[in-house]
Amino acid sequence: MNEGAVIIAVQRKRMLRAFQRANAISPDKSINPQEHGIRMGFIFKSLVRQRVIVQTSTSKYYFNPEREREVRQIKLQVVAAIMVIFIAVAIILFFVH
């Protein structure tokens, strides 16, 4: 993993922990991220697009841990599929030459 990816992963994890620390894990416990020191930059916007962070009103959001597990599972499945394809191509190339 390159440095940029590591930085993004760390920032993402910190952001989700901030929501957890604020107990913002359901619509009725939603928070204003800026009041909790959470930057609403591209990582935040990415999590909103993935519905890991859900907007409940104009400035209130909460963390959806169930959706986070789903997103993580999908990413693992994609990585596994890519690895299977890579191994299959490597085997084919090995026997062709």
N, C-alpha and C positions, 0 to 999 in steps of 0.2 A: 504494500500500500504506500503510495507516495505521501509526501508531507502535507499537501493540500487536502487529500482525502482524510488523513488522520485529524487534521485541524477541524474539518467539517464534522467528523464523527464525534469528536470531543465536545464541540460547541453544541451539537444536537443533543447529546446526552445531558449536558449541563442545563440546557433549556428545559428538557422534559423533567429533570430533577427539580428545577425551580417551580414548575407547576405542581409537582407532587408535594414539595415542601409547603406550598400554599394550600394544599388539599383541594386543588382545583381539578377534580377528576369526575365531575358530573355537571350537568347544565345549571343546577341550582347553586353550585359552588364556583361558578365561573368568576374570573378575575380580569382586571385590566393589566395586561402584561407589563406595560411601561411603569406602572406603580410598583412592580416587583423586580424592576431592573432587567426585564427581558427585552432585548432589542428585537424590533419587528423587521429584521432584514430578510435576506434571501432564504436563510435556513428556516426561519419562522414561516415565511410564505410557502415554502416547500412543504412543511408539515401541515399547513392549513389545506393546501391542494390535495394532500394525501389523506385528509380528514383525520389525522392523528391529533391535531389541535383543531378544535371546533369552535366556530364563532357563534355566540348566543345572542348578542346584541351589537350595537355599533362598535363598542370598545371592550366587550367582555368575551373571554375565551376560556375553554377548559381542555384538559388533556384526556384523550380517550385511550386508556391502556389496552383495551381489547383490540382496537384498530391497530395500535402499534405492534401487537403480536402478529396480527394478520399481515401487515406490511413486511415485517421481518421474515415471516414464513415465505411470502412470495419471493423476496430477494434471495433467500436460500434456495428455493426451487429453481430460480433462474440461473444461479451460479452452478447448481448441480447439473442442470441441462447443458450448460455451456461446457462443463467438464466432460460430460458423456460424449458430446459432439467432438470435442478436441481429441479425446482418447480414440474414438472411432476413426477419425481422420488419420491419426498417427498410426493406428494398426493397418489401415488400408494402404497408406503410403509405405509402410515397412514391407508389406508383402508384395506390393507392385514392383518395387525396385529390387 
